[in-house]
Structure formats: C-alpha cells, structure tokens
Amino acid sequence: MITLNGTLRVRSINGRNGRFNVADLGTEIGEFKVKDAFLDQFEEGAYDGAFQIGRIFAASYTNGGRITIETRAHVLGVRLLNDQVGQLPTETVEPDPIEEVQQNPNPEPPENIAAQADAVETIDEDDPDKILFGHLYPLGGTVALDPTVDRARFRRQRDRLKELGYRFEPLQQSWLKAA
C-alpha cells in the first residue's frame, strides 16, 4: 500500500441501473481511473487529498463496439484536505461498474461475503431498513457505509440515507442526519 497526494475528480453518470460515480485520480506519479463503490457517496466535483492505494492495475471494458484499456487504482482510504469542491471538465461516456463486474468471468470476491451472509440470516425480516443496512442498523446520527458490500446494495443504502434526511460529509467519509 502507498499513499499519494492528488486530486480525485468524481463524475456522476446516469446508467440503466441508476446513477453511479467514477473518478480520475491525478497524482505525482500518474493519472489513474477509480471505479470503487465508495465513490457513489460523493457529489460530482474535484477533491484534493491523500489517497491510500492498495494496488494499481490494468483493466479493460467494451462499450459501443470499442475496447478501452485503462490504468486503475484501487483506493483503500481517503483523507481529504478540505471540503472545497472544484469544477470538472466535460462529461465522458463510461459503462456502469456493476455491468462491468457482470461481464468479468472471474471477479474478485468481496472479502466479507461470509460475514454479509451471516448478518442477513440473523436480521429480523419485518423491517426493510434492517435488511438493507445489516450490521449498521439501527442507524445513528452518523453512518459510515461499508464500500465492500456489493455496489448495487451500496447504492440502495446511499439512496435510502438521502430519503431519510442524511447528507454526505466528504471530509468525515460519513453520512450525517440533518438536524
């Protein structure tokens, strides 16, 4: 793992599975694509900070009859320097990472898949929020989502928090209940 200073430029894209975010990470050693689930919490914009990188790797996807190969960084942690959001360049077309995982015949399994299955089995099924949030339920005034859950569930959690009046605070990497 390495820590790099840089700027994360988050873009929101509306796909057939709903809104999702992707990012470009500009650092002193290069430019990387980031498609990790934690991005779905952020508003579109540019964020300066220190980024813990778990790995840098080549990835590809097919879209519109074209194959794109890109250098990606898997971000393990983020420490933003401020809450000022910068402007972004114009939007580009990107495939939804959920669909990209479905195309990959050997995706990396989430590290906590067994823990997620155990948590779902022990939850009382009469409350949809208990099922959706699992071990995070009941929700307090501050909620930090687990980006290792599958991306579709992560997006449902994000959308439900917005419905419940929470707002994302990028510096804290948490959702806060509006007063």
Secondary structure, DSSP 8 states (H G I E B T S, - for coil): -EEEEEEEEEEEEEETTEEEEEEEEEETTEEEEE--GGGGGS-SEEEEEEEEEEEEEEEEEEETTEEEEEEEEEEEEEEES-S--B----------HHHHHHH-SS----TTHHHHHHHHHHS-TT-HHHHHHGGG-S--SEE---TTS-HHHHHHHHHHHHHTTEEEETTTTEEEE--
